[in-house]
């Protein structure tokens, strides 16, 4: 039985984690070394060091169910999700305060668990592709559960050596992780009252603007300026999102300039040239299509080269982190605040997950591919992709999350790179005679199946490093956070298959409806899985346009060389940030750049004050995003609260409010502390 198989493999891992808890035991009060600083301020000593508690685990599981369902729905409907770390922090803080006796570290564990599961919902970016290519006609519950669980847990394992390279020994800003830490500190009994007021002001302002924008539709969410020159279109978009503005402030001027350069390359050079080469009757309408189907692939190629270069630069610190993670001797010399899961736990989990994935791949292929050689080859390939390519993808996503945050990190861009690598390998096996052309439908589906596990792994790593950064800043125990992350993956994996199946049966996907009598206008667009399925099919059918990816790769090489030369003059141009500027929607990158510029102008002002208000911007918009997502899920409409305001009025009000808040922000940061 599938359920018996799951229990037999997962139980040893649970026992290992329980043994870990018994062996390490709870830390003594005030025994941890409080040597971590944030914004030049030392971490506070804690009066109560309770962290991983039963009630916290239950609360995290309940928050998980809500956030996971909302993220899966939004991801399939519009291709976007909301970051769950900050809302989970606020909710758990309120509930634990009502229950009494809650600690900052316990609250941190709840948000760690809930955010892991909420991020795991990014499996929606690949798994529905199996239905779109006609291989599945429903989401088999236990298969989907185990695949999501195994993918997410491998992501947790990957973050353990990455924590030392990208968090402990790195100066990456991790804007959302920093914001979470500021919330936890400011709201604790020992917190600074002035910092809490700044955080609250930023949160209230951002929440009000987000409600007026995404809920009431009183304010425009951005502005776009475009002009044509013959068949060429030049366009610049700005978002009025205060969360992106706050993210830019925390990111810093270097990353902001790099992302802005990516936008200028995309919309100031690439789209106009492509428009000139491909003239259309309506250039304005065609420009968006050119960016979506051409320029974004250039961005993906740039990200691929930049990510490979970044990983090569990180190879030594990651190898050291891996060695330390597996060293019993090194572990014995570490303080509680720097302990990861024990080596035997890591090895046991890795073996268990490899067995789960092997069984899933075999079960997936067996009906259509009973021949031994082909089956074994693909299973081994799948495992290699999950643990080899998966680690590289997780590293790239974690690094990008460290630059611009988890919510804005282009996981879909890295997913494109992953499905290309998988599909090219499968195409090579077919060309080499290992696979036959009549097995192509199964091979395409298998590529998407493996990609689903890698996507789950990358998404979890993308978010987990933010959580581990938060833990570092507040003095949490990394190994306990890693246990919470594993629990979060387990809870999310239980929920996600049911949500996917329910949404598919209720709405269907564009081009894939479960019943003939369903209304196609209500079908979920599911843009990411449709794109992944199209890429896999295109490669294996030999009709994918490689030119854009090749151009992007060349640009990536040029940017890497430029960055090396600039570093000789103590300057930098992060190639990965430029690639993200090309790939992400222009309004995201431009607003982050504006926030970074604002931070640079205010660089001589009190740093802590600006950090708290910027963190509040992220908090307020995140909370309203959750509320609006719940409303959309309940009503099936994004216009439930919308007011009948003319677009010109909305745009003018949006500009006025956005500029006014930037002026208020600057004055607030410059104002001396009381």
C-alpha distance (Angstrom), angle and dihedral (degrees) to the residues before:
residue distance angle dihedral
X1 . . .
X2 3.83 . .
X3 3.77 92.5 .
X4 3.80 92.0 52.9
X5 3.79 91.1 50.5
X6 3.80 90.8 52.0
X7 3.76 92.8 50.6
X8 3.78 94.6 47.3
X9 3.81 92.2 55.3
X10 3.79 101.4 36.5
X11 3.80 97.3 45.6
X12 3.85 96.0 69.4
X13 3.77 89.3 53.7
X14 3.81 90.4 51.5
X15 3.81 90.7 50.0
X16 3.80 90.2 50.6
X17 3.78 91.0 52.8
X18 3.81 90.9 47.7
X19 3.80 90.1 50.2
X20 3.80 88.3 50.7
X21 3.80 90.4 55.4
X22 3.79 93.2 48.0
X23 3.78 93.9 46.3
X24 3.79 96.7 48.1
X25 3.77 96.1 34.9
X26 3.80 124.5 -167.7
X27 3.79 115.4 -48.3
X28 3.77 121.0 -106.4
X29 3.76 115.6 -105.5
X30 3.76 112.8 -86.1
X31 3.81 89.2 -2.5
X32 3.81 95.3 123.2
X33 3.74 121.1 93.5
X34 3.76 108.8 -110.3
X35 3.77 96.2 -154.5
X36 3.80 100.1 126.7
X37 3.76 119.2 106.6
X38 3.80 133.3 -162.5
X39 3.76 121.9 -164.8
X40 3.82 89.5 -10.2
X41 3.81 92.2 -57.0
X42 3.84 122.0 115.6
X43 3.78 121.1 -119.4
X44 3.81 112.2 -99.9
X45 3.76 121.3 -111.5
X46 3.76 110.8 -112.2
X47 3.78 126.1 -127.4
X48 3.80 91.3 -158.7
X49 3.79 122.5 30.0
X50 3.81 100.6 -170.5
X51 3.78 109.1 139.6
X52 3.80 121.3 152.3
X53 3.81 105.2 41.9
X54 3.80 133.4 163.7
X55 3.80 93.7 -118.4
X56 3.80 90.1 48.8
X57 3.81 90.7 52.8
X58 3.83 91.2 50.1
X59 3.81 92.2 46.7
X60 3.79 90.9 48.1
X61 3.81 90.2 51.3
X62 3.82 92.0 52.2
X63 3.81 92.7 49.4
X64 3.78 88.1 46.3
X65 3.79 94.0 59.8
X66 3.81 92.9 54.7
X67 3.79 97.3 43.6
X68 3.78 94.6 43.9
X69 3.80 93.6 52.0
X70 3.81 92.1 46.9
X71 3.81 93.5 48.3
X72 3.81 94.3 48.3
X73 3.81 90.9 50.1
X74 3.81 95.0 47.8
X75 3.79 92.0 43.6
X76 3.80 92.9 54.6
X77 3.80 93.8 41.3
X78 3.82 102.8 45.9
X79 3.81 105.2 -0.1
X80 3.82 94.5 -112.8
X81 3.80 134.6 102.8
X82 3.79 135.1 -170.3
X83 3.79 126.4 -118.2
X84 3.79 109.7 -104.8
X85 3.82 102.4 -165.1
X86 3.79 98.2 82.0
X87 3.83 97.8 41.6
X88 3.81 89.0 47.1
X89 3.81 89.6 51.9
X90 3.81 92.6 52.4
X91 3.80 95.0 45.0
X92 3.80 95.2 46.0
X93 3.79 90.5 46.6
X94 3.80 91.6 54.7
X95 3.80 94.6 45.1
X96 3.82 95.2 45.6
X97 3.79 89.9 48.6
X98 3.81 90.0 54.1
X99 3.80 90.7 47.9
X100 3.80 91.0 49.2
X101 3.78 132.0 -130.9
X102 3.80 96.5 53.4
X103 3.79 118.2 156.4
X104 3.77 132.6 -154.2
X105 3.79 91.0 -114.2
X106 3.81 93.3 48.6
X107 3.79 88.9 51.6
X108 3.79 89.3 49.7
X109 3.81 90.4 54.4
X110 3.81 91.7 51.6
X111 3.80 93.1 52.6
X112 3.82 90.3 44.2
X113 3.79 91.3 56.2
X114 3.80 95.8 41.9
X115 3.79 95.4 46.2
X116 3.81 91.6 50.6
X117 3.79 91.3 56.3
X118 3.80 93.2 41.9
X119 3.80 90.0 53.3
X120 3.80 92.2 46.0
X121 3.80 86.2 68.6
X122 3.84 86.3 79.0
X123 3.81 84.9 88.5
X124 3.82 82.3 89.6
X125 3.83 85.9 79.3
X126 3.81 92.2 72.6
X127 3.81 115.8 9.0
X128 3.85 97.2 71.0
X129 3.80 87.2 57.7
X130 3.81 87.4 79.0
X131 3.80 88.8 64.7
X132 3.80 92.7 43.4
X133 3.82 92.0 56.4
X134 3.81 89.7 47.4
X135 3.81 97.5 -115.3
X136 3.82 94.9 114.6
X137 3.79 126.2 36.0
X138 3.78 94.5 -171.0
X139 3.80 138.9 7.4
X140 3.83 106.9 -93.0
X141 3.78 102.3 -139.0
X142 3.79 104.4 -140.1
X143 3.79 95.0 38.4
X144 3.82 91.3 50.4
X145 3.80 91.2 44.0
X146 3.80 94.9 51.5
X147 3.81 93.9 43.6
X148 3.81 92.0 50.4
X149 3.81 91.6 44.0
X150 3.80 94.3 49.2
X151 3.81 93.0 45.2
X152 3.79 93.2 49.1
X153 3.80 94.4 46.1
X154 3.80 92.5 50.1
X155 3.80 85.8 55.0
X156 3.81 89.6 55.5
X157 3.81 90.8 49.9
X158 3.82 90.8 49.7
X159 3.81 91.8 53.4
X160 3.81 92.5 59.8
X161 3.83 97.0 74.3
X162 3.81 89.2 30.1
X163 3.81 90.3 57.7
X164 3.78 91.2 66.9
X165 3.81 93.9 45.7
X166 3.82 100.7 39.2
X167 3.82 103.9 27.1
X168 3.79 113.3 20.9
X169 3.81 97.7 38.0
X170 3.81 98.8 28.3
X171 3.80 136.7 83.8
X172 3.83 94.7 -148.2
X173 3.84 108.0 141.7
X174 3.85 100.1 -132.9
X175 3.83 91.7 -163.3
X176 3.81 97.6 -164.3
X177 3.79 93.4 43.6
X178 3.80 89.8 50.5
X179 3.81 90.7 48.0
X180 3.81 91.1 51.9
X181 3.79 90.8 50.5
X182 3.78 91.6 50.8
X183 3.81 90.6 50.6
X184 3.78 91.9 50.6
X185 3.79 94.0 46.8
X186 3.78 97.5 43.2
X187 3.82 92.3 48.8
X188 3.80 95.9 47.4
X189 3.84 120.4 99.0
X190 3.81 89.1 -108.3
X191 3.81 92.9 48.5
X192 3.79 125.3 123.2
X193 3.83 111.0 -100.8
X194 3.80 93.5 -147.7
X195 3.81 91.4 52.2
X196 3.79 90.7 49.4
X197 3.80 90.7 51.8
X198 3.80 91.0 51.1
X199 3.79 91.5 48.4
X200 3.81 91.0 48.0
X201 3.80 93.5 48.6
X202 3.79 92.1 50.7
X203 3.81 91.3 46.7
X204 3.81 94.8 49.7
X205 3.80 93.4 47.0
X206 3.79 92.4 47.8
X207 3.81 93.3 45.2
X208 3.80 91.8 51.1
X209 3.81 92.2 49.5
X210 3.81 92.6 45.7
X211 3.81 91.6 50.5
X212 3.80 91.6 48.5
X213 3.80 89.9 47.8
X214 3.81 108.7 39.3
X215 3.80 98.5 21.6
X216 3.80 111.6 32.7
X217 3.81 94.0 22.6
X218 3.80 87.5 -140.3
X219 3.80 92.1 132.5
X220 3.77 129.1 43.4
X221 3.80 113.6 -112.5
X222 3.80 91.3 -138.2
X223 3.75 147.4 -30.5
X224 3.78 134.2 -109.5
X225 3.79 128.4 -156.6
X226 3.80 119.5 -168.2
X227 3.76 139.4 167.3
X228 3.80 135.2 -178.2
X229 3.78 131.5 -135.9
X230 3.76 106.2 -171.8
X231 3.81 106.1 -55.5
X232 3.81 92.2 -17.8
X233 3.80 123.2 98.7
X234 3.80 126.3 -157.3
X235 3.80 115.0 -165.9
X236 3.79 138.5 173.5
X237 3.82 123.4 -170.9
X238 3.79 128.7 -166.3
X239 3.79 125.3 -168.6
X240 3.80 120.4 -147.9
X241 3.80 90.6 -147.2
X242 3.80 110.9 137.4
X243 3.80 89.7 -162.0
X244 3.82 89.4 62.2
X245 3.81 89.9 44.7
X246 3.81 90.0 53.1
X247 3.80 90.8 45.6
X248 3.80 90.2 54.1
X249 3.80 91.0 50.7
X250 3.80 89.9 54.2
X251 3.83 94.2 41.7
X252 3.79 95.1 58.4
X253 3.78 136.5 -138.0
X254 3.82 97.9 -69.7
X255 3.79 95.7 59.1
X256 3.81 91.7 39.5
X257 3.81 94.1 54.7
X258 3.81 91.3 46.4
X259 3.80 92.5 52.2
X260 3.80 91.7 46.3
X261 3.80 89.1 52.0
X262 3.80 88.2 53.8
X263 3.82 90.5 53.7
X264 3.80 92.0 49.0
X265 3.80 90.4 49.4
X266 3.81 91.0 49.5
X267 3.79 102.5 42.3
X268 3.79 99.2 21.7
X269 3.81 98.7 46.4
X270 3.81 116.6 6.3
X271 3.81 101.7 44.3
X272 3.84 93.1 44.9
X273 3.82 92.1 48.8
X274 3.80 92.5 47.3
X275 3.79 89.8 47.3
X276 3.80 90.3 52.4
X277 3.81 91.2 49.4
X278 3.82 92.7 44.9
X279 3.83 106.1 36.9
X280 3.79 115.8 -163.9
X281 3.79 134.3 -168.2
X282 3.81 89.2 -118.8
X283 3.83 107.6 32.9
X284 3.81 93.6 -178.9
X285 3.79 92.7 56.3
X286 3.80 92.1 43.2
X287 3.81 93.5 51.2
X288 3.80 93.9 71.5
X289 3.79 90.8 50.4
X290 3.80 91.3 49.5
X291 3.80 91.0 52.8
X292 3.80 93.3 44.7
X293 3.81 98.4 46.1
X294 3.80 102.2 26.7
X295 3.79 115.3 19.1
X296 3.80 95.5 43.2
X297 3.80 87.9 57.9
X298 3.81 88.2 52.7
X299 3.80 86.8 52.6
X300 3.80 90.7 49.0
X301 3.82 90.1 52.5
X302 3.80 90.6 49.9
X303 3.81 91.1 48.1
X304 3.81 89.9 50.2
X305 3.81 94.2 54.9
X306 3.81 93.0 40.3
X307 3.80 91.2 48.2
X308 3.81 91.7 50.7
X309 3.80 90.4 49.4
X310 3.80 91.1 47.4
X311 3.79 91.5 49.8
X312 3.81 90.8 49.8
X313 3.80 88.7 52.8
X314 3.80 89.4 48.9
X315 3.79 94.9 44.6
X316 3.80 95.1 98.8
X317 3.84 97.9 46.2
X318 3.82 90.9 43.1
X319 3.82 90.6 50.2
X320 3.80 89.6 49.5
X321 3.79 89.9 48.6
X322 3.80 91.0 50.3
X323 3.80 91.4 48.4
X324 3.80 91.7 49.8
X325 3.81 91.7 46.8
X326 3.81 91.1 55.8
X327 3.81 95.9 41.1
X328 3.79 115.3 100.5
X329 3.80 90.2 -170.6
X330 3.80 92.8 53.7
X331 3.80 91.2 46.6
X332 3.80 91.6 54.0
X333 3.80 90.4 57.7
X334 3.81 95.9 51.1
X335 3.77 130.0 97.8
X336 3.81 120.3 -119.1
X337 3.80 90.5 -104.6
X338 3.83 90.9 62.0
X339 3.82 102.3 40.4
X340 3.80 121.5 119.7
X341 3.79 126.3 -169.7
X342 3.79 112.7 -59.9
X343 3.83 118.2 -92.2
X344 3.82 93.3 -114.3
X345 3.80 89.5 53.3
X346 3.80 91.7 50.8
X347 3.79 92.5 47.5
X348 3.80 92.4 46.1
X349 3.80 92.6 49.3
X350 3.80 92.3 46.8
X351 3.81 92.2 51.7
X352 3.80 91.8 45.9
X353 3.80 92.7 49.3
X354 3.81 91.4 47.1
X355 3.81 89.1 54.0
X356 3.80 91.8 48.3
X357 3.81 92.4 49.8
X358 3.82 92.3 45.6
X359 3.78 90.2 52.7
X360 3.81 92.2 47.3
X361 3.80 93.6 49.0
X362 3.79 91.6 47.7
X363 3.80 92.5 48.6
X364 3.81 91.0 47.2
X365 3.82 94.6 51.2
X366 3.80 102.1 34.2
X367 3.82 100.8 84.6
X368 3.81 94.0 53.5
X369 3.80 101.1 26.5
X370 3.81 112.2 39.9
X371 3.81 95.1 154.5
X372 3.79 111.3 111.6
X373 3.81 102.1 -136.7
X374 3.80 96.5 48.7
X375 3.80 92.6 43.3
X376 3.80 95.1 49.8
X377 3.81 91.7 44.8
X378 3.79 92.9 53.7
X379 3.81 94.3 44.0
X380 3.80 90.7 52.0
X381 3.80 89.7 45.5
X382 3.80 90.4 51.0
X383 3.80 92.4 50.8
X384 3.79 91.3 47.3
X385 3.79 90.3 50.5
X386 3.81 93.3 49.3
X387 3.80 96.1 47.8
X388 3.82 100.5 28.8
X389 3.79 107.4 31.1
X390 3.80 88.4 28.1
X391 3.80 91.9 59.2
X392 3.81 91.7 48.8
X393 3.81 91.6 48.6
X394 3.81 91.5 46.1
X395 3.81 90.2 50.7
X396 3.80 92.2 50.5
X397 3.80 92.7 47.5
X398 3.79 91.7 46.9
X399 3.79 91.3 51.4
X400 3.81 92.2 48.3
X401 3.82 90.2 48.4
X402 3.79 87.7 53.7
X403 3.80 89.6 56.1
X404 3.82 103.7 43.7
X405 3.81 106.5 2.7
X406 3.80 134.5 -98.8
X407 3.80 97.4 -80.7
X408 3.81 94.5 57.2
X409 3.80 97.5 36.2
X410 3.85 108.0 117.8
X411 3.80 100.0 -123.8
X412 3.80 90.2 160.0
X413 3.81 89.3 58.2
X414 3.78 91.1 53.9
X415 3.80 88.0 44.3
X416 3.81 88.5 58.0
X417 3.79 89.6 54.2
X418 3.81 91.2 48.4
X419 3.82 96.1 49.3
X420 3.81 89.9 47.2
X421 3.82 91.2 52.6
X422 3.81 92.0 46.9
X423 3.80 94.6 45.0
X424 3.81 94.1 46.4
X425 3.81 89.4 52.6
X426 3.80 91.2 49.4
X427 3.81 89.9 47.3
X428 3.81 88.6 52.9
X429 3.81 90.8 52.7
X430 3.80 89.8 50.9
X431 3.80 91.8 48.2
X432 3.80 89.6 48.8
X433 3.80 92.2 54.3
X434 3.81 96.3 -112.1
X435 3.81 88.8 113.9
X436 3.80 126.6 33.7
X437 3.83 125.5 -133.1
X438 3.82 91.6 -116.8
X439 3.83 88.1 63.2
X440 3.80 91.6 58.1
X441 3.86 97.1 105.7
X442 3.81 89.7 54.1
X443 3.80 91.6 45.0
X444 3.83 92.2 50.9
X445 3.80 90.4 49.7
X446 3.80 91.4 47.1
X447 3.80 90.5 54.1
X448 3.81 89.6 54.4
X449 3.82 90.7 45.6
X450 3.81 91.6 54.6
X451 3.80 90.4 43.1
X452 3.82 89.3 56.6
X453 3.80 90.7 60.0
X454 3.82 91.7 45.7
X455 3.81 91.5 48.3
X456 3.80 90.9 52.5
X457 3.80 89.8 48.9
X458 3.81 93.7 48.0
X459 3.80 93.8 45.8
X460 3.79 92.7 50.4
X461 3.81 92.3 47.2
X462 3.80 88.8 47.2
X463 3.81 90.6 57.7
X464 3.80 101.1 30.5
X465 3.77 94.5 63.6
X466 3.82 88.3 56.1
X467 3.81 88.4 53.2
X468 3.79 92.1 47.3
X469 3.81 88.9 50.3
X470 3.80 88.7 53.5
X471 3.79 89.1 49.5
X472 3.78 91.7 50.2
X473 3.80 91.5 52.2
X474 3.82 95.0 49.7
X475 3.81 96.6 38.7
X476 3.81 99.5 -107.6
X477 3.81 125.4 162.3
X478 3.83 109.1 -102.9
X479 3.81 94.9 -150.4
X480 3.80 91.5 54.6
X481 3.79 90.1 49.4
X482 3.79 88.8 51.3
X483 3.81 90.0 52.8
X484 3.82 88.9 50.7
X485 3.80 89.7 49.5
X486 3.81 91.5 53.0
X487 3.80 90.4 49.2
X488 3.80 89.8 49.4
X489 3.81 90.7 52.6
X490 3.80 90.5 51.0
X491 3.81 93.4 50.5
X492 3.81 93.0 44.9
X493 3.80 92.1 48.8
X494 3.82 90.1 55.3
X495 3.82 91.4 54.2
X496 3.81 104.6 37.6
X497 3.85 100.8 68.1
X498 3.81 91.1 49.8
X499 3.83 91.5 49.6
X500 3.82 92.1 47.9
X501 3.79 92.7 49.8
X502 3.81 93.0 45.3
X503 3.81 93.3 50.6
X504 3.80 92.2 45.3
X505 3.78 92.2 51.8
X506 3.82 92.3 44.5
X507 3.82 100.5 44.4
X508 3.79 111.0 2.2
X509 3.80 123.6 -148.6
X510 3.78 126.9 -84.2
X511 3.81 104.7 -85.6
X512 3.81 93.2 7.9
X513 3.81 116.9 73.3
X514 3.83 121.9 170.8
X515 3.83 93.0 -146.8
X516 3.80 133.0 30.9
X517 3.83 93.8 -133.2
X518 3.83 95.3 60.1
X519 3.81 123.7 115.1
X520 3.84 106.8 -109.3
X521 3.82 91.4 -159.0
X522 3.82 89.5 68.3
X523 3.81 94.4 49.7
X524 3.82 116.8 123.6
X525 3.80 112.2 -109.4
X526 3.84 94.6 -140.7
X527 3.84 90.7 -170.0
X528 3.81 99.1 178.8
X529 3.82 99.2 51.4
X530 3.80 89.6 43.5
X531 3.81 89.4 54.4
X532 3.82 93.4 46.6
X533 3.81 91.4 48.8
X534 3.81 90.6 49.0
X535 3.83 92.1 50.9
X536 3.80 94.1 48.3
X537 3.80 91.5 47.2
X538 3.80 91.9 45.7
X539 3.81 94.5 52.1
X540 3.79 96.1 45.7
X541 3.81 91.0 43.6
X542 3.83 90.4 49.3
X543 3.83 96.2 -123.0
X544 3.82 105.0 104.0
X545 3.82 117.1 125.9
X546 3.82 103.3 -123.1
X547 3.80 97.0 177.0
X548 3.82 96.9 89.4
X549 3.80 92.8 49.7
X550 3.82 90.6 48.8
X551 3.81 91.8 50.4
X552 3.79 89.2 50.1
X553 3.80 91.0 50.4
X554 3.81 91.1 52.7
X555 3.80 90.7 49.4
X556 3.78 88.8 50.0
X557 3.81 91.4 53.9
X558 3.82 91.1 49.7
X559 3.82 90.9 49.6
X560 3.81 92.0 49.8
X561 3.82 90.7 52.5
X562 3.82 90.6 46.4
X563 3.81 90.9 51.0
X564 3.82 91.4 50.7
X565 3.82 91.4 51.1
X566 3.81 93.5 45.7
X567 3.80 92.2 51.3
X568 3.80 88.4 62.3
X569 3.82 85.7 65.7
X570 3.81 92.9 44.5
X571 3.80 90.9 -102.8
X572 3.78 130.3 115.4
X573 3.80 141.8 -157.8
X574 3.83 107.6 -171.9
X575 3.83 104.6 -142.5
X576 3.81 91.8 -157.1
X577 3.81 91.8 56.1
X578 3.83 90.8 49.9
X579 3.81 89.8 50.9
X580 3.79 90.3 50.8
X581 3.80 89.2 50.6
X582 3.81 89.3 56.5
X583 3.80 94.3 44.2
X584 3.81 103.2 40.8
X585 3.81 122.3 73.0
X586 3.79 108.4 -82.3
X587 3.80 94.4 -120.9
X588 3.81 90.9 59.9
X589 3.80 95.1 51.8
X590 3.81 95.6 40.9
X591 3.80 93.8 52.1
X592 3.80 91.7 46.9
X593 3.81 87.2 51.7
X594 3.82 90.5 50.4
X595 3.80 89.9 52.3
X596 3.80 90.3 48.6
X597 3.81 90.4 50.2
X598 3.79 90.7 49.0
X599 3.80 89.4 52.3
X600 3.81 90.0 50.6
X601 3.82 91.9 51.7
X602 3.80 89.8 50.1
X603 3.81 94.5 42.9
X604 3.83 93.0 117.4
X605 3.80 92.5 52.1
X606 3.84 124.5 90.6
X607 3.79 103.2 -65.0
X608 3.79 97.2 -154.3
X609 3.81 94.5 55.7
X610 3.80 92.2 54.5
X611 3.79 92.2 45.8
X612 3.80 91.9 54.3
X613 3.81 94.7 48.9
X614 3.82 91.9 44.5
X615 3.80 89.4 49.7
X616 3.80 88.2 50.5
X617 3.80 89.8 54.4
X618 3.81 88.7 58.0
X619 3.81 92.5 44.4
X620 3.80 97.7 50.7
X621 3.79 96.3 47.1
X622 3.80 91.7 44.9
X623 3.80 92.5 54.5
X624 3.78 93.4 48.0
X625 3.80 88.7 46.5
X626 3.80 89.7 58.2
X627 3.81 91.8 48.2
X628 3.81 93.0 48.6
X629 3.81 90.4 47.0
X630 3.80 90.0 53.7
X631 3.81 90.3 49.5
X632 3.80 92.1 49.2
X633 3.79 90.1 49.6
X634 3.80 92.1 49.8
X635 3.81 97.5 45.6
X636 3.81 102.6 27.2
X637 3.81 89.7 -132.9
X638 3.79 134.6 97.3
X639 3.82 91.9 -156.6
X640 3.82 100.4 62.3
X641 3.84 95.8 114.8
X642 3.81 97.5 25.8
X643 3.81 117.4 134.0
X644 3.84 120.5 -144.6
X645 3.82 96.2 -109.1
X646 3.84 120.8 154.5
X647 3.79 113.3 -112.1
X648 3.81 93.2 -121.7
X649 3.81 91.3 55.1
X650 3.81 91.9 46.1
X651 3.79 90.8 50.9
X652 3.81 93.4 49.2
X653 3.79 92.6 47.5
X654 3.79 90.8 47.1
X655 3.81 92.2 53.6
X656 3.79 92.6 46.1
X657 3.80 94.2 49.5
X658 3.82 94.2 44.4
X659 3.82 94.1 50.0
X660 3.79 91.4 42.0
X661 3.80 92.0 53.5
X662 3.80 92.1 49.0
X663 3.82 89.2 53.4
X664 3.81 90.6 47.1
X665 3.79 90.4 47.8
X666 3.81 92.0 52.2
X667 3.79 93.2 49.0
X668 3.80 92.3 46.2
X669 3.79 92.3 51.8
X670 3.81 92.9 47.6
X671 3.81 92.5 48.3
X672 3.83 111.0 101.1
X673 3.78 117.0 -112.5
X674 3.78 115.5 -98.1
